[in-house]
Amino acid sequence: GLSARTRLTTSNVGIPSIRETFGSAIDAGEAALRMLGHSAPEAHRLAMQFKRHDEELIAQTAPHRGDVKKLISLAGQGRADLEKLLQKERPAAQPAPGEDAW
């Protein structure tokens, strides 16, 4: 697969990157969501939402490939944005007794 640095470089010149392990990771995450009780359509929607977020972050960081401080800042903001996005998706159900570890 391409490294993050290579993806940033190729995206700057309009070459789309192929992320073969990313697709497998998205599929695995979708399967895990199904195992956790999400319906197939809901698991797929969440997986695609994560994929869009990741692709947007790559596009946002590409112009700054030579600025390590900016890349670190954008990556931190991307994680915070993803956390907010996922918090909205968290079910309102209370944990069962004894399941307070998470």
Secondary structure, DSSP 4 states (H G I P E B T S, - for coil): ---HHHHHHHHHTTPPP--HHHHHHHHHHHHHHHHTT--HHHHHHHHHHHHHHHHHHHHHHGGGTT-HHHHHHHHHHHHHHHHHHHHHHS--PPPPTT----
